Amino acid sequence: MSSRTDQQREAVTDRDRDVFLRAGAGTGKTTVLVDRFCSAALDPDVGVDRILAFTFTDRAADQLRRRVREELIERASAADGPEREALLEAVEASDRAWISTIHGFCRRLLASHPAAAGIDPRFRVVDQAEADRLAGRAFDGALEEMVEAGGSEALQFAAANRRFTLLQMTRGAYDELRSHGDPEPALPEAPDVDVRTALDELIAAARQAHEECVNAKRENELTSRERIGYCR
């Protein structure tokens, strides 16, 4: 810690509040995170098992885990007595530390408590390609049901749009609703709309916009003429 700046040391030792770490590439952000992790890991009131560290990629998680372990080993080699024992215990615990991506954390948590989550203990996480295939199959089935149950109007809607476009629109809406935490997201019922009134309002707005454009063009022409007259 002797080579750290004052702000870096504060970020490591100040754990009574949230800390936002912002700096350019290669300035030591990961080093500060490693120091903060190790400092908390040696706190009797915290420990490795009570620290949760998220990263964006599996590679970054592996790197952070490795650097935490290396830092703890280095500190243990320079310590003795109870401090050394505590550091060696932290080194051993680092193998099961909660350092992962958000997806990795969720997978590990569900695998540890499948019954509490109400899922099959034999569940597995599908990759993106398989998820896309499953979503495509589900969409095709839903589209077929909609056409069969919706009559000519649903058939015209399906025929007037490309399958890929409808699929992307549906997945986009589903993902947005799902992000709100609803396990069974659904669009709200469409409100009743007075088409005639809506068209009248649209026409009135278009006429107003047209008049504003005409007036703006007329003012620009007058201004241009005044400038030409002044130059003469």
N, C-alpha and C positions, 0 to 999 in steps of 0.2 A: 504493500500500500504506500510505500514511501515515494514511489514515482508517480502517484496519482495527483491530479489537480485538486484544489479545494472542492470544486463542484462534484468531481467524481467521488471523492471521499464522502461527501455529504449524501450522494445518491446511494452509496453502499451502506452507510451506517444509520441513516434516518428511515426507520421503518414504521414510524407512527402515522405516516400519511402516504398517500399515493405519490409516486414519482414518475414524471414523464421525461424520458430520456431522448433528446434529439441532438444529432450531430452528424457531420459528414462521414463519408466512407473512410475507413482506416483510422478513425480517431479514438477507438477504444470502447465502443459501445458494448460489444460482446464481453470484453474484459471486465467492464463494470458490472454487467449482469452476472458474470461468473462470481465475482467477488461478493456481490449482494446475496447470491444464492448460498455461497459457502458460509457467509456471515450468519445468515438465518439458519442454516443447517446445524450450526454449532450452538445455537441458542437453546437452552434447556426447555423453554416454553414453545419452541417451534419444532425443529428437527426436519430431516429430509422428507419424511412421509407426509408432512403437512404443508409442503411447498408445491405449488402447481405452476409450471412454466410452459407457456404456449409458444410455438414457433409457426412459421408459415409453411415450411416444407419438412419432410422426413429427414432430408439431408442436414438441414439446419438443426433439427432436434438431436440427431446423432452427434453432430459437432459440439453442441452445447453440453450434452451429457459427457462426452469425452473430455472436454476442457474442465468441467466441474470435477470429474474424477482425478484428472491430472493435478489440478490445483490442490485438492484435498490431500493427495499423496505427497505433493511437495511440502505442504505445511506439516504433515505428519513426520516427514523425514527430519524436519528441523525442530521438532518438539520432543518433549519427554514427559513422563509421569501421566497424570490423569488427562492432560490435554492431548497427549499422543493417543491415548486409548479412545478418547472421544472422536478424534479425527479418523482413526482407523475404523471405528464403527460407522462413521459417516461415509467413508470410502465404500464399505460393504453395502450400505443402504443405497448408495448412488446407482447401483445396478437396477434397482426397482423404483427409482425416482420418477415422479410424474412430470417428465419432460417429453413433450410430444406436440403434434399438431392437434387442432381441435377435434378433427375426425378421429385421430388416433386415441385421444382421451376418451371420446364417446364410445369407441369400440372396446377399449379396455374396461371401462366402467360397466358397459352392458354385459360383457363377457364375465365379469366378476359377480354380477347380480341379475342374471337373466329372469329368475322367477319374480323378483320384485318389479322388473320392468315389463313383465307379462309377455316375454318373447321365448321362442324355442332356443334352448341352450346351444343347439347346433347351428345357430345362425351364422351367416358369413356376410362380408361386405363385398358388394359387387363393384367391379371397376367401371369406369366411365363408358366404355364401349358396350358392356352388357346392360348398363342402366339405360343407355340410349335405345337399345333394342327392345327392352321391356316397355319403355315409355311409348315407343312406336306401336307395339302390339296393342297396348292398352288404348291408345288413341284410335287405332283402326277399329277396334271393337266398339268403342264409344260412338265413333262416327257412323258406323253401320247401324247401331241401335237408334241413333238420332234420326237417320234417314228413314228407317222402317217405321218409326213411331211418329215422325213429324209430318208426313204427307208430302205434298208437292212443294210447299214452301221450304222445307228442310232439304229436299232434293235439289231445288234451284240454288240454295245457298251453298251446298256442297259442290255442285257443278260449276259455280261461278268463281270458286277459289281453288288455288292449287293445294294439294295435300300438304306439302312442306310448309306453306304459309300458315295454314290452319293449325298445323302441329306446333309451329313456333309460337303462334299467338296463344294457343292453349297452355303450352308449357310455361310461357312467360307469366300468364295470369295465375297459373297454379303455384309457381315458385314464389310469386309475390304474396299470395294469400298464405302459403305455407310458412313463409318467413315470419308471419305474425303469431305463430305458435299454435294455430288451430290444427289438430290432428286430422280433421276431415274438412279441408277448405272447400268453400263453395261460393260462387258468385251470388250476390243478393238478387232478389227478384227485380226484373226491369220495371221502372216506374211507368205509369200510364202517361203517354205523351199526346198532346193535341197537335197532330201533324199540320193542320191548316194554320194554327196560330204560330207554330214554330217556323213554317215557311214564310209567313208574313213578316215575322221579326227578322228573319234572314234577309229577305228582300229589302226591308227598310234599312238594315245595317249596310247592305251593299250599295244602296243609293246614297247613303250618307258618306260612305267612303269614297264613292265616285265624285261626289260634289267637292269633297275636301281635296281630292287630287286635282280636279279642274281648277279650283281656286288657287291652289299652290302653284300650278303651272302658269296661271295668268299673272300672279304676283312675280314669279321669276322672269317672265317675259317683260313686264313693265320695268323691273329693276335693270334688266339687261339693256333696254332702250335708253333708260336714264344714264347709264354708264357710257353708252355710245355717244349720246348727245353731249355729255360732259367732255369726252375726249375730243370731239370736234371743236 
